[in-house]
Amino acid sequence: MAPSKREPAKEREAMDWIGAVIGKSLPGTIEEELMDGLVLIELINKLQPGSIPRYNKKPKNKPMMMENCQSFQVAVKAYGLPDREVFQSVDLVEARNIHQVYICILSLSRVAQKKPDYTGPCLAPKESDKNEREFTKEQLEAGKYEVNSVQYGYNKGATASGVNMGNTRHM
């Protein structure tokens, strides 16, 4: 079994960020506090009011919890989160991949910082903007013949001797 990717201290920071945004104390873990999807819905509705107007306010079973999580997923994608950073409902409701839930919260914080109307706390580093550079023709010509040893393939004397690809030849 692979080692766990979970980092309790960072998950705690994420829960504190959510609590600060929605104005509630969330003392539990991600699984305990977010499983039913209600806190997540409250979070996205704070960041973008009216994102999820109708949802299961008292989810009694896992399908209702998953429905809340799916509503959250649709809303955060509309808010600007990339698909690859949004968790699947089973990741949270069945606690299959809590690390992915943490990544989604981190990404949501990063995207929120780019919104002009967001003035809340920050959890993740701010996403960078465009950084275009202008070079003169002389600068481009001067760099044309530079040899960068990292890009040139220099490997400090390492060789592939002793590497065996596949089965050895039996005689």
JOTASUL-V525724 format. One record per run of one state. SS is the DSSP state (2 for helix, 1 for strand, 0 for the rest). FROM is the first residue (numbers start at 1). TO is the last residue. If there is no record, write none. Layout:
((SS	FROM	TO) (SS	FROM	TO))
//
This chain:
((0	1	7) (2	8	22) (0	23	29) (2	30	34) (0	35	37) (2	38	47) (0	48	61) (2	62	79) (0	80	82) (2	83	85) (0	86	88) (2	89	93) (0	94	97) (2	98	114) (0	115	136) (2	137	144) (0	145	148) (2	149	152) (0	153	171))
//
